[in-house]
């Protein structure tokens, strides 16, 4: 009989542990969203939406930061209309990106890029995930790709305003 109680206790602890660890959907409005990609020696590239309450929202584009091998760094900032990032906010919510909060995956590989996504809401809720490797959660890859796609117009604008210098001959 004692064995039966031990098994039930272990099962109850397991069920409680699973439900307690599930990520809750963030509350409030999106006030920050970013993605980044970093490669050893190749620098860091990222875009971020900053929409602090009471301030004009902006999108910041940073490219080739710390890159030792290529063209100069790009740092640009553009004002953005709140209506422009509503589709991003809705996509993050409908795809339950909050379930990635705390995701941290690192594989012992050489080369490649480390990736990160981060969101913050006016309620104080935050979502952050980072990874380096090839066996990555599908939701992490889909979320990164969508966020990167969202920022594409501002990234392209920054590239057009800061053309590459080309190779030194």
Secondary structure per residue as TSV (DSSP state, phi and psi in degrees):
chain	resnum	aa	ss	phi	psi
A	1	X	-	360.0	-37.0
A	2	X	H	-62.9	-36.3
A	3	X	H	-62.5	-39.8
A	4	X	H	-63.1	-42.9
A	5	X	H	-65.3	-38.8
A	6	X	H	-63.4	-42.3
A	7	X	H	-64.7	-44.3
A	8	X	H	-62.8	-40.6
A	9	X	H	-63.5	-44.3
A	10	X	H	-62.8	-42.0
A	11	X	H	-64.4	-42.4
A	12	X	H	-63.7	-42.6
A	13	X	H	-63.1	-42.4
A	14	X	H	-61.6	-46.0
A	15	X	H	-65.4	-43.1
A	16	X	H	-63.0	-42.3
A	17	X	H	-62.2	-40.7
A	18	X	H	-66.0	-43.9
A	19	X	H	-73.0	-31.9
A	20	X	H	-71.6	-27.1
A	21	X	H	-91.2	-7.4
A	22	X	S	-69.3	136.1
A	23	X	-	-71.5	137.6
A	24	X	-	-90.7	148.1
A	25	X	-	-64.5	134.9
A	26	X	-	-67.5	150.2
A	27	X	-	-103.5	157.4
A	28	X	S	90.8	-170.9
A	29	X	-	-96.1	149.1
A	30	X	E	-68.5	124.9
A	31	X	E	-119.2	-9.0
A	32	X	E	-154.4	137.5
A	33	X	E	-152.4	135.4
A	34	X	E	-150.4	161.2
A	35	X	E	-135.2	153.4
A	36	X	E	-148.2	155.1
A	37	X	E	-135.9	127.3
A	38	X	E	-128.8	131.2
A	39	X	E	-124.0	140.1
A	40	X	T	-57.9	118.8
A	41	X	T	79.9	-18.3
A	42	X	T	-93.6	-6.7
A	43	X	E	86.8	-170.1
A	44	X	E	-124.9	140.6
A	45	X	E	-127.9	137.1
A	46	X	E	-157.9	159.9
A	47	X	E	-131.2	147.0
A	48	X	E	-145.3	140.9
A	49	X	E	-96.9	127.7
A	50	X	E	-123.2	111.3
A	51	X	-	-129.7	56.9
A	52	X	-	-62.7	140.0
A	53	X	T	-56.2	136.0
A	54	X	T	83.3	-0.2
A	55	X	S	-124.1	155.7
A	56	X	-	-69.3	126.9
A	57	X	-	-66.9	145.5
A	58	X	E	-136.3	158.3
A	59	X	E	-117.5	127.8
A	60	X	E	-106.7	132.2
A	61	X	E	-117.6	125.0
A	62	X	E	-128.4	126.9
A	63	X	E	-131.9	143.5
A	64	X	E	58.5	29.7
A	65	X	E	-68.8	117.8
A	66	X	T	79.7	12.1
A	67	X	-	-74.7	123.2
A	68	X	S	-87.8	-7.9
A	69	X	S	-116.1	-11.4
A	70	X	S	-124.6	-151.3
A	71	X	S	-68.2	167.1
A	72	X	-	-62.4	158.4
A	73	X	-	-64.7	153.9
A	74	X	E	-120.1	129.7
A	75	X	E	-133.4	109.3
A	76	X	E	-131.9	154.0
A	77	X	E	-139.7	133.0
A	78	X	E	-129.7	136.0
A	79	X	E	-67.2	149.8
A	80	X	-	-139.1	145.4
A	81	X	-	-81.2	136.6
A	82	X	G	-54.3	-31.0
A	83	X	G	-64.6	-26.3
A	84	X	G	-69.3	-27.3
A	85	X	G	-105.7	5.9
A	86	X	H	-61.6	-41.9
A	87	X	H	-59.7	-36.3
A	88	X	H	-62.2	-48.5
A	89	X	H	-59.4	-43.3
A	90	X	H	-66.6	-39.9
A	91	X	H	-64.9	-43.6
A	92	X	H	-59.2	-41.8
A	93	X	H	-70.1	-49.9
A	94	X	H	-68.0	-24.9
A	95	X	T	-96.5	5.9
A	96	X	T	52.0	47.1
A	97	X	G	-62.1	-22.8
A	98	X	G	-58.1	-21.7
A	99	X	G	-66.8	-14.3
A	100	X	G	-83.9	-7.4
A	101	X	T	-53.9	126.0
A	102	X	T	88.4	-4.4
A	103	X	-	-63.7	125.2
A	104	X	E	-144.8	106.9
A	105	X	E	-124.7	122.0
A	106	X	E	-131.5	129.1
A	107	X	-	-110.3	147.0
A	108	X	-	-78.3	78.1
A	109	X	-	-124.6	159.9
A	110	X	S	-109.0	145.1
A	111	X	S	84.1	-177.5
A	112	X	S	84.8	-172.2
A	113	X	E	-125.3	144.8
A	114	X	E	-92.3	138.9
A	115	X	E	-120.9	151.3
A	116	X	E	-147.9	143.4
A	117	X	E	-128.6	148.1
A	118	X	E	-149.5	137.6
A	119	X	E	-135.0	150.1
A	120	X	E	-140.7	145.5
A	121	X	E	-119.5	157.5
A	122	X	T	-66.0	-10.7
A	123	X	T	-79.6	-11.1
A	124	X	S	98.4	-9.5
A	125	X	-	-66.0	140.6
A	126	X	E	-131.0	151.3
A	127	X	E	-133.6	127.0
A	128	X	E	-143.3	137.3
A	129	X	E	-141.8	145.1
A	130	X	E	-145.6	150.5
A	131	X	E	-158.0	158.0
A	132	X	E	-151.0	111.7
A	133	X	S	147.7	-161.0
A	134	X	S	-119.3	-20.7
A	135	X	-	-98.1	71.5
A	136	X	-	-103.8	146.3
A	137	X	-	-56.4	138.5
A	138	X	H	-58.5	-41.6
A	139	X	H	-61.3	-36.4
A	140	X	H	-65.5	-44.7
A	141	X	H	-66.3	-46.1
A	142	X	H	-61.7	-41.5
A	143	X	H	-66.1	-46.3
A	144	X	H	-59.0	-47.6
A	145	X	H	-62.0	-39.3
A	146	X	H	-67.6	-45.8
A	147	X	H	-62.6	-43.4
A	148	X	H	-60.8	-42.8
A	149	X	H	-62.5	-41.4
A	150	X	H	-56.5	-42.6
A	151	X	H	-81.7	-4.8
A	152	X	H	-53.6	-44.9
A	153	X	H	-59.3	-38.8
A	154	X	H	-74.0	-36.2
A	155	X	H	-64.1	-45.7
A	156	X	H	-62.4	-39.5
A	157	X	H	-61.8	-44.4
A	158	X	H	-62.4	-39.2
A	159	X	H	-66.3	-39.3
A	160	X	H	-67.2	-37.0
A	161	X	H	-77.8	-15.0
A	162	X	S	-133.7	71.2
A	163	X	-	-63.2	147.8
A	164	X	-	-64.4	147.6
A	165	X	-	-80.0	-20.8
A	166	X	-	87.3	172.9
A	167	X	-	-72.6	148.4
A	168	X	-	-85.1	119.7
A	169	X	-	-105.3	360.0
